[in-house]
Amino acid sequence: MFIYSFKANKKTLIGAGMVIAALIILAFVVPGHTKQTNTQLGVSLKAADNEQRLAFIRFFGYDVVDEPVEIKDIIIPEQFNDTYISYNEIQISQGFDLSKYKGKSAKSYSYAVTNYPGIKDSEKTVRANLIVYNEKIIAGDVCSVKLDGFMHAFNYGKTG
């Protein structure tokens, strides 16, 4: 057993206190801050208001009607069926993972896309969907509401 002693003066105690306070602040502030951006997509995930949600969608080049065509409360299931497993694969491809939110209540926002390539009058048939939990985007997709439609990630067809 070793015993170490030192003589602490006022400067040493103040310096040590400042270092400890800085470490505590970093432990709480930095992790919460870094989670506000999806590094794979390179865009802010903040969704506290409509403008932030629109900015996320428009980042990928989609023009949408300013107000959502549908807002609904959803619960992400505790157990994923085949549909949710497939949907989560889309999410994982763009840096999200819904499995972290199993059993949580979230909001789904659906916006009409007005400029989807190759689809005339896309405003009537193409949607950009966002799932938001605690004012943060946790999932999303672009899809057609037609019976033989499509669904893909926001970064679908993008390179880089």
C-alpha positions in Angstrom: 0.0 0.0 0.0 1.2 3.4 -1.0 0.3 6.7 0.6 0.8 9.9 -1.3 0.4 13.3 0.2 0.7 16.7 -1.2 0.3 20.2 0.1 -2.5 21.9 -1.7 -2.6 25.6 -1.9 -5.5 27.8 -3.1 -4.3 27.9 -6.7 -4.1 24.1 -7.0 -7.5 23.5 -5.5 -9.1 26.1 -7.9 -7.3 24.6 -10.9 -8.4 21.1 -10.0 -12.0 22.3 -9.4 -12.0 23.9 -12.9 -10.7 20.8 -14.6 -13.4 18.6 -12.8 -16.1 21.1 -13.8 -15.0 21.1 -17.4 -15.0 17.3 -17.6 -18.5 17.2 -16.1 -19.8 19.7 -18.6 -18.2 17.8 -21.5 -19.7 14.6 -20.3 -23.2 16.0 -20.5 -23.1 18.6 -23.3 -21.0 17.0 -26.0 -22.9 13.7 -26.4 -26.2 15.4 -26.7 -24.9 17.9 -29.2 -23.3 15.4 -31.5 -26.5 13.4 -31.8 -28.2 16.3 -33.6 -26.5 15.6 -36.9 -26.6 12.5 -38.9 -23.0 12.1 -40.0 -23.9 9.7 -42.8 -26.3 12.1 -44.3 -24.5 15.3 -43.3 -27.6 17.2 -42.2 -29.1 18.4 -39.0 -31.7 16.2 -37.4 -33.4 18.9 -35.4 -37.1 18.9 -35.9 -38.6 21.1 -33.2 -40.6 23.1 -35.8 -41.8 22.9 -39.3 -39.0 25.0 -40.7 -36.4 22.5 -39.4 -38.3 19.5 -40.9 -38.6 21.3 -44.2 -34.9 22.1 -44.2 -34.1 18.4 -43.7 -36.2 17.4 -46.7 -35.0 20.2 -49.0 -31.4 19.4 -48.2 -31.9 16.3 -50.5 -33.3 18.4 -53.3 -37.0 17.7 -52.8 -39.4 20.6 -53.1 -42.4 20.0 -50.8 -45.6 21.8 -49.9 -44.9 23.9 -46.8 -47.4 22.3 -44.6 -47.7 18.5 -43.9 -50.5 16.7 -45.6 -50.7 14.4 -42.5 -49.4 14.4 -39.0 -50.0 11.4 -36.8 -48.9 9.9 -33.5 -47.3 6.5 -33.9 -45.8 3.9 -31.6 -42.8 2.1 -32.8 -43.5 -1.6 -32.1 -41.6 -3.6 -29.5 -41.3 -6.5 -31.9 -40.6 -5.8 -35.6 -42.6 -7.7 -38.2 -41.3 -8.2 -41.7 -42.6 -4.8 -42.8 -40.8 -3.0 -40.0 -37.6 -5.0 -40.6 -37.6 -4.0 -44.3 -38.4 -0.4 -43.3 -35.6 -0.3 -40.8 -33.2 -1.6 -43.5 -34.0 1.6 -45.4 -33.3 3.6 -42.3 -30.0 1.8 -41.6 -28.9 2.6 -45.2 -29.1 6.3 -44.3 -27.7 6.2 -40.8 -30.8 5.7 -38.7 -31.9 2.7 -36.7 -35.5 2.4 -35.4 -34.6 -0.5 -33.2 -33.3 2.0 -30.7 -36.8 3.3 -30.3 -38.9 0.2 -29.9 -41.9 0.8 -27.8 -41.5 4.6 -28.0 -44.2 7.1 -29.1 -43.3 9.4 -32.0 -44.8 11.7 -34.5 -45.0 11.1 -38.3 -45.0 14.0 -40.7 -45.9 13.5 -44.3 -45.2 16.2 -46.9 -46.3 16.3 -50.6 -43.3 16.3 -52.9 -43.8 18.6 -55.9 -40.6 17.9 -57.9 -40.1 14.1 -57.9 -38.1 13.3 -61.1 -40.0 11.6 -63.8 -43.5 11.9 -62.2 -45.9 14.5 -63.5 -48.1 15.9 -60.8 -45.9 14.3 -58.1 -47.6 16.5 -55.5 -50.6 14.1 -55.7 -48.7 10.9 -55.4 -45.2 11.3 -53.8 -44.6 11.9 -50.1 -41.6 12.7 -47.9 -42.2 11.2 -44.5 -40.3 12.0 -41.3 -40.6 10.2 -38.0 -39.7 12.5 -35.1 -38.9 11.6 -31.5 -38.1 14.3 -28.9 -37.8 17.0 -31.6 -35.3 14.9 -33.5 -35.6 13.1 -36.8 -35.1 9.4 -36.2 -36.3 8.0 -39.5 -37.7 9.0 -42.9 -38.4 8.0 -46.4 -39.7 9.1 -49.8 -42.5 7.1 -51.2 -45.3 6.9 -53.7 -48.8 6.5 -52.4 -49.9 4.5 -55.5 -50.6 0.8 -55.1 -47.6 -0.2 -57.2 -45.5 2.6 -55.7 -42.0 2.8 -54.3 -40.2 3.7 -51.1 -36.6 4.7 -50.6 -34.2 6.6 -48.4 -33.7 10.3 -48.7 -30.2 9.9 -50.1 -31.4 7.3 -52.7 -29.4 7.7 -55.9 -27.1 10.3 -54.3 -23.4 9.7 -54.5 -20.7 10.9 -52.2 
